[in-house]
C-alpha cells in the first residue's frame, strides 16, 4: 500500500509543533500501525532525517503506552483496541492518515507523538 501521512512533529515541550507530511510505500496490510511507523522511521533515518518519536512498550495491547490520535480518534478507527493492535488492513491504498499525540493539559508533549504520562502513572500506582 501507498499511504500519505500527516504527523505532528515537535522538537520538545517548549517548541512550536506542526503537521509534517510524509509519503510511504510498500506497507503490508498485515503490519501493525506501529510497524508501519517503524518502516517510516527506517526511511527517515536512511535519508538522514530525524525519526518520529512515539511511545511503545509491550506491543501486545496490554500497557496502553502506544496511545495516539489517528484520524481524530483515540487509537484509530477500531473500538476497544490500543494503537499497537490496529492493523494497516483498516486503511486503503492511497489513504491519508493524520497522526497526533493525545492532547490534554495533564499530558504535555515531550517530543513528536510522545507525551508525559506522569500524572496517569501516579493514578495507576495509587490504585485508582
N, C-alpha and C positions, 0 to 999 in steps of 0.2 A: 504494500500500500504506500501511496504517497500522501503525506499529511502536511498541513500548514499549521504551525504552532505560534501562538501569541503568548509569550511567557513574561510574567512580572520579573524584572531584574532590578536589584537594589544592592549596592555595594556594602552597606552597613546600616545600622539602626538610625543614623543621623542624616544619611544622604537621601536625596530625592530619587525615587524609583520611577521606572517607566516600563511599558509593554514593549518587548522586542520580538520581532517576527523571525521565524526560522522555517525552513523547508527541509523535510526529511523524507527519504525514500527507503524502499526495501524493509518496511515494517510488516512483520508477520501478524496475522490476526490472532495467532496463538500466544503472542507476547503479552506479558502483563504491562500495565501502564508504566510501572517503574522500570521495567526492562526497556521500554521504548525511550524513557528519559536517559537510561544508561547509554543507549545507542546514540542519542543526540549528543551526550557529553563526550563520547569517544570521538565523534565527528568534530566537535568544537575543539577538543584537545589536539587532534591531528592538524587542525587549521591554525593552531597557535592561539586559540581564544580561551577565555576563562569558562570552565564548565558551569552549568546551572546547579546551584546548591539546593538540595532538597533533603528532607528527613526520610529515613527509612531505617528500620531495625530488623524486625523478625521476617518481614515479607511473607508472613503466613496468616495475616488477618487477625492477629491477636493483640498487638500492642497499640495500634492506632497512631503511631508516630508519623505515619506517611500522609497524614491529613492534608488535603489540597482542595481548593475550589476549582472544579473542572466544568467549563461552560456554565458558570454561575451556580453550580450545585455542589454541596459538600460531597466529596468523594466521586462525583461524576453522575452519569445517567442511571446507574443501578441503585436500588434501595437496599439497605441492610448490609452493605459491604464496606470495607475500607478500600482506600485507593490501590493498595497492592493486590487486591483481589479483582480489580477491574481489568478486563482483557480488551485488547485492541479490536476484537471482533464486534464490539459495541459501536465502533465507528466505521465509516465508509471511506473508500479510496477518494482522496481529494478533499476530505473534511478539513475545516479549520477548527482547531481546538484551543480554547483560551484557558490558561493555567495560572492560577493565582494562589497566594498563601491565604490561610484563614485570616480574617481581618477583625480584630477586636482589641480594645484598649488593653485587655488583660493578656493578649498575645502579641507583643511588639515584634516587628520583623527584625531578625538578626542579619540575614543576607538572603537575597532572592526569595525562595519559597520556604525558608527556614524561619520559624517563629520561636520566641522564648516561651516555653510551656511551663515555666517555674510555678506559676500560680496554680495551674491544673495539677501539677505533680504534688504540690502541698496538700491539695484537697484529697487526692488519692491516698497519700501517705497517712492522712488523718482518719482514713476510713470512710470518707464521705462519698 
